[in-house]
Amino acid sequence: MSKVDAISYEGLYTPQSYLDAREARRIIAQLEAVLEMEKSQERALDDIAERYKTKIESLDRSEEYKRKFLKGFDEGLDEVKTAIRKLESITVHAKADLIARTLSENLFGEFP
């Protein structure tokens, strides 16, 4: 079973996820698992990129060609990582922050 299979998204973005502190803590734990999985995937992507760079460096091409190629590769990789982090921030972090604030201010059960 993969880590993705172990994460339950059921109820994640529903009003029920705000009903009580126990459910809120469960949702926060799920969001933390998602973030850890994302970090693991980014580390795996970095490993792949390093292997790729090593292969490019070993090519029988001019140093200038390899330097320009790797510069473009790094710029593209940085764009992808930035986009992923923005999406993460908008979704996972925002949800976790909202639930954590609700927990810290003890707002459960105070809604009409």
C-alpha positions as protocol buffer text, in pm:
chain_id: "A"
residue {
  index: 1
  type: MET
  ca { x: 0 y: 0 z: 0 }
}
residue {
  index: 2
  type: SER
  ca { x: 140 y: 341 z: -93 }
}
residue {
  index: 3
  type: LYS
  ca { x: 137 y: 643 z: 137 }
}
residue {
  index: 4
  type: VAL
  ca { x: -128 y: 801 z: -86 }
}
residue {
  index: 5
  type: ASP
  ca { x: -358 y: 504 z: -30 }
}
residue {
  index: 6
  type: ALA
  ca { x: -319 y: 544 z: 348 }
}
residue {
  index: 7
  type: ILE
  ca { x: -433 y: 907 z: 349 }
}
residue {
  index: 8
  type: SER
  ca { x: -807 y: 952 z: 385 }
}
residue {
  index: 9
  type: TYR
  ca { x: -944 y: 1262 z: 216 }
}
residue {
  index: 10
  type: GLU
  ca { x: -1300 y: 1184 z: 320 }
}
residue {
  index: 11
  type: GLY
  ca { x: -1458 y: 1485 z: 485 }
}
residue {
  index: 12
  type: LEU
  ca { x: -1153 y: 1702 z: 424 }
}
residue {
  index: 13
  type: TYR
  ca { x: -1330 y: 2002 z: 275 }
}
residue {
  index: 14
  type: THR
  ca { x: -1675 y: 1959 z: 423 }
}
residue {
  index: 15
  type: PRO
  ca { x: -1855 y: 2146 z: 701 }
}
residue {
  index: 16
  type: GLN
  ca { x: -1820 y: 1831 z: 913 }
}
residue {
  index: 17
  type: SER
  ca { x: -1444 y: 1889 z: 932 }
}
residue {
  index: 18
  type: TYR
  ca { x: -1522 y: 2192 z: 1148 }
}
residue {
  index: 19
  type: LEU
  ca { x: -1776 y: 2032 z: 1380 }
}
residue {
  index: 20
  type: ASP
  ca { x: -1560 y: 1923 z: 1669 }
}
residue {
  index: 21
  type: ALA
  ca { x: -1205 y: 1930 z: 1795 }
}
residue {
  index: 22
  type: ARG
  ca { x: -1153 y: 1555 z: 1751 }
}
residue {
  index: 23
  type: GLU
  ca { x: -1248 y: 1571 z: 1383 }
}
residue {
  index: 24
  type: ALA
  ca { x: -1037 y: 1883 z: 1337 }
}
residue {
  index: 25
  type: ARG
  ca { x: -732 y: 1708 z: 1480 }
}
residue {
  index: 26
  type: ARG
  ca { x: -792 y: 1411 z: 1249 }
}
residue {
  index: 27
  type: ILE
  ca { x: -809 y: 1641 z: 948 }
}
residue {
  index: 28
  type: ILE
  ca { x: -491 y: 1824 z: 1056 }
}
residue {
  index: 29
  type: ALA
  ca { x: -312 y: 1488 z: 1086 }
}
residue {
  index: 30
  type: GLN
  ca { x: -425 y: 1399 z: 734 }
}
residue {
  index: 31
  type: LEU
  ca { x: -301 y: 1733 z: 602 }
}
residue {
  index: 32
  type: GLU
  ca { x: 34 y: 1683 z: 774 }
}
residue {
  index: 33
  type: ALA
  ca { x: 58 y: 1341 z: 606 }
}
residue {
  index: 34
  type: VAL
  ca { x: -8 y: 1506 z: 269 }
}
residue {
  index: 35
  type: LEU
  ca { x: 267 y: 1762 z: 333 }
}
residue {
  index: 36
  type: GLU
  ca { x: 513 y: 1491 z: 433 }
}
residue {
  index: 37
  type: MET
  ca { x: 430 y: 1299 z: 119 }
}
residue {
  index: 38
  type: GLU
  ca { x: 489 y: 1615 z: -88 }
}
residue {
  index: 39
  type: LYS
  ca { x: 830 y: 1666 z: 76 }
}
residue {
  index: 40
  type: SER
  ca { x: 921 y: 1305 z: 2 }
}
residue {
  index: 41
  type: GLN
  ca { x: 820 y: 1347 z: -362 }
}
residue {
  index: 42
  type: GLU
  ca { x: 1024 y: 1666 z: -391 }
}
residue {
  index: 43
  type: ARG
  ca { x: 1330 y: 1486 z: -250 }
}
residue {
  index: 44
  type: ALA
  ca { x: 1276 y: 1210 z: -507 }
}
residue {
  index: 45
  type: LEU
  ca { x: 1252 y: 1472 z: -781 }
}
residue {
  index: 46
  type: ASP
  ca { x: 1578 y: 1628 z: -659 }
}
residue {
  index: 47
  type: ASP
  ca { x: 1747 y: 1287 z: -673 }
}
residue {
  index: 48
  type: ILE
  ca { x: 1628 y: 1235 z: -1030 }
}
residue {
  index: 49
  type: ALA
  ca { x: 1748 y: 1583 z: -1126 }
}
residue {
  index: 50
  type: GLU
  ca { x: 2093 y: 1516 z: -981 }
}
residue {
  index: 51
  type: ARG
  ca { x: 2127 y: 1190 z: -1174 }
}
residue {
  index: 52
  type: TYR
  ca { x: 2014 y: 1370 z: -1489 }
}
residue {
  index: 53
  type: LYS
  ca { x: 2270 y: 1648 z: -1437 }
}
residue {
  index: 54
  type: THR
  ca { x: 2546 y: 1392 z: -1391 }
}
residue {
  index: 55
  type: LYS
  ca { x: 2451 y: 1231 z: -1722 }
}
residue {
  index: 56
  type: ILE
  ca { x: 2446 y: 1568 z: -1899 }
}
residue {
  index: 57
  type: GLU
  ca { x: 2790 y: 1650 z: -1757 }
}
residue {
  index: 58
  type: SER
  ca { x: 2925 y: 1324 z: -1899 }
}
residue {
  index: 59
  type: LEU
  ca { x: 2812 y: 1401 z: -2256 }
}
residue {
  index: 60
  type: ASP
  ca { x: 3069 y: 1467 z: -2523 }
}
residue {
  index: 61
  type: ARG
  ca { x: 2957 y: 1829 z: -2571 }
}
residue {
  index: 62
  type: SER
  ca { x: 3118 y: 2163 z: -2510 }
}
residue {
  index: 63
  type: GLU
  ca { x: 3121 y: 2295 z: -2155 }
}
residue {
  index: 64
  type: GLU
  ca { x: 2926 y: 2601 z: -2272 }
}
residue {
  index: 65
  type: TYR
  ca { x: 2654 y: 2383 z: -2424 }
}
residue {
  index: 66
  type: LYS
  ca { x: 2624 y: 2179 z: -2104 }
}
residue {
  index: 67
  type: ARG
  ca { x: 2625 y: 2494 z: -1887 }
}
residue {
  index: 68
  type: LYS
  ca { x: 2345 y: 2655 z: -2093 }
}
residue {
  index: 69
  type: PHE
  ca { x: 2146 y: 2333 z: -2101 }
}
residue {
  index: 70
  type: LEU
  ca { x: 2171 y: 2281 z: -1727 }
}
residue {
  index: 71
  type: LYS
  ca { x: 2087 y: 2647 z: -1660 }
}
residue {
  index: 72
  type: GLY
  ca { x: 1762 y: 2604 z: -1857 }
}
residue {
  index: 73
  type: PHE
  ca { x: 1693 y: 2276 z: -1681 }
}
residue {
  index: 74
  type: ASP
  ca { x: 1742 y: 2433 z: -1338 }
}
residue {
  index: 75
  type: GLU
  ca { x: 1519 y: 2729 z: -1427 }
}
residue {
  index: 76
  type: GLY
  ca { x: 1243 y: 2496 z: -1546 }
}
residue {
  index: 77
  type: LEU
  ca { x: 1273 y: 2278 z: -1237 }
}
residue {
  index: 78
  type: ASP
  ca { x: 1254 y: 2585 z: -1013 }
}
residue {
  index: 79
  type: GLU
  ca { x: 937 y: 2701 z: -1192 }
}
residue {
  index: 80
  type: VAL
  ca { x: 774 y: 2362 z: -1137 }
}
residue {
  index: 81
  type: LYS
  ca { x: 869 y: 2354 z: -769 }
}
residue {
  index: 82
  type: THR
  ca { x: 743 y: 2710 z: -718 }
}
residue {
  index: 83
  type: ALA
  ca { x: 409 y: 2624 z: -878 }
}
residue {
  index: 84
  type: ILE
  ca { x: 374 y: 2312 z: -661 }
}
residue {
  index: 85
  type: ARG
  ca { x: 454 y: 2507 z: -344 }
}
residue {
  index: 86
  type: LYS
  ca { x: 200 y: 2779 z: -432 }
}
residue {
  index: 87
  type: LEU
  ca { x: -69 y: 2518 z: -485 }
}
residue {
  index: 88
  type: GLU
  ca { x: 29 y: 2351 z: -157 }
}
residue {
  index: 89
  type: SER
  ca { x: 9 y: 2683 z: 24 }
}
residue {
  index: 90
  type: ILE
  ca { x: -329 y: 2769 z: -120 }
}
residue {
  index: 91
  type: THR
  ca { x: -485 y: 2433 z: -40 }
}
residue {
  index: 92
  type: VAL
  ca { x: -323 y: 2231 z: 234 }
}
residue {
  index: 93
  type: HIS
  ca { x: -168 y: 2506 z: 445 }
}
residue {
  index: 94
  type: ALA
  ca { x: -475 y: 2729 z: 429 }
}
residue {
  index: 95
  type: LYS
  ca { x: -704 y: 2448 z: 543 }
}
residue {
  index: 96
  type: ALA
  ca { x: -468 y: 2343 z: 824 }
}
residue {
  index: 97
  type: ASP
  ca { x: -426 y: 2702 z: 940 }
}
residue {
  index: 98
  type: LEU
  ca { x: -799 y: 2760 z: 950 }
}
residue {
  index: 99
  type: ILE
  ca { x: -865 y: 2444 z: 1150 }
}
residue {
  index: 100
  type: ALA
  ca { x: -572 y: 2512 z: 1385 }
}
residue {
  index: 101
  type: ARG
  ca { x: -700 y: 2864 z: 1452 }
}
residue {
  index: 102
  type: THR
  ca { x: -1047 y: 2731 z: 1521 }
}
residue {
  index: 103
  type: LEU
  ca { x: -894 y: 2482 z: 1765 }
}
residue {
  index: 104
  type: SER
  ca { x: -672 y: 2739 z: 1936 }
}
residue {
  index: 105
  type: GLU
  ca { x: -959 y: 2981 z: 1986 }
}
residue {
  index: 106
  type: ASN
  ca { x: -1188 y: 2700 z: 2106 }
}
residue {
  index: 107
  type: LEU
  ca { x: -1460 y: 2796 z: 1858 }
}
residue {
  index: 108
  type: PHE
  ca { x: -1612 y: 2451 z: 1819 }
}
residue {
  index: 109
  type: GLY
  ca { x: -1971 y: 2433 z: 1925 }
}
residue {
  index: 110
  type: GLU
  ca { x: -2018 y: 2811 z: 1929 }
}
residue {
  index: 111
  type: PHE
  ca { x: -2183 y: 2836 z: 1590 }
}
residue {
  index: 112
  type: PRO
  ca { x: -2558 y: 2872 z: 1557 }
}
